[in-house]
Amino acid sequence: MRFSFSKQGAVNVVQVEGAMTTVELKPLADALKGKVEVGQPKLLMDLVAVPTVDSATLEMLIETQETCRRRGGVLKLTGLNPLCREVLAVTGLERRFEFFDNQLTALGSFAT
């Protein structure tokens, strides 16, 4: 798994590529922690290039979202494939996140 950060206005965008699994998750989790612990975090995770997620990934997403909310920010997701979206639905987590089909639409949602 690889990831990179970019800044679009006040929004930190993290682009993730590859399967998000327990073994490879720590560097991403540490980097996200650094981004959400400053200011009022607005974070967009672009998962268009992520084929699968596991339970550790779901836990990391929840923890990141909760940290963002405590600090008055938000975590939004974009580009989830049908399998990843189904995993979130089956686990009941789909209701906890805002989803967008593409990065442009997701970025626009931060303005409202």
N, C-alpha and C positions, 0 to 999 in steps of 0.2 A: 504494500500500500504506500502511495505517495500522497503528499498534500502540499498545498501552497496557499499563502494568504495574499489578498490584495485589499485595497481600501477603495470603496465607492462612496464618496461623501463621508457620512458619519457611520457607514456600515462596513464592518469587517467581513469580507467574503472569504470562505475557505473552500477551496476546490479539492475534492478528494478523488483519488483514482485507485481502483483495485478493491479487493475484498476487505471489508472492515471486520477483523477478527481479533480475538483476545491477544494473540501473540504479537500483533503489529500495532495495537491500539495505544500503548503508553506514550510514544512520542506525540501523537496527535492530541491525546488527552492533556498532556503537559502544556502543549502550545495553546490549546483552547483555554486552559486555566489562566494562562498569562494574559490572554486577550479579554476575558470576561471579568477579571478582578480589578480593572481600571475604569473609572468613570461610569457612565450609563451605557452598558454594552448593547450594541445592536449587531447581531451576528446572523449571517446567512450561510448555511452549509449547502453547497452544490454537490449533489450526490449522483449526477448523471452518469459518471463513469464507475459507479460502485455496483458490482453484480450481486453481492450478498452482504448481509449483516448478521451478527450473532448476538447472544444475550448480553455479552459485555459491552457491545456497541450500544444496545438499547439503554443499558444502565448509564453509560457515559453521556448519551443524549439527554436523558432525564436530569442527571446531575448538572450538566451544562445549562440546560433550560432553567432549572431552579436557581442556579447562581445568577443567571441573567435577570430573572424576575426579582430576586432579592435586591438587586442593585438598580431596579427600575428599568431594566432593558428587556430584550426579547431575543429568542432564537427562532429562526424560521428555516424551513427546509425546501429545497427545490431539486427537481430532476430525478426523483425516485422512480426506479423501474417498477413494474407490476409486482415482482416477487418481494422486493423490499417493502413496498406499500402494503402488501398482504400480510407480511410478518408484523408490521405495526398494527394492522387491523385485528389480526387474530389475538394479539397480546393485549388488545384494548388500549394501546398507546396512540392510535390514530387521532383520537379526540384531543390529545394533549398538545398537538403541534399544528402550526399553519403550514400548508403545503402549496407549492406553486409549480406550474409546468415548466417554467423557464426563469432564468435569472433576471431578465428585464422586468417581468411582471412582479417578481418577488421584491426586487429593489424598489419598484414604484410603491409597493405596499407599506414601506417604511415611512413614506411621506404623510400617510394619513393617520 
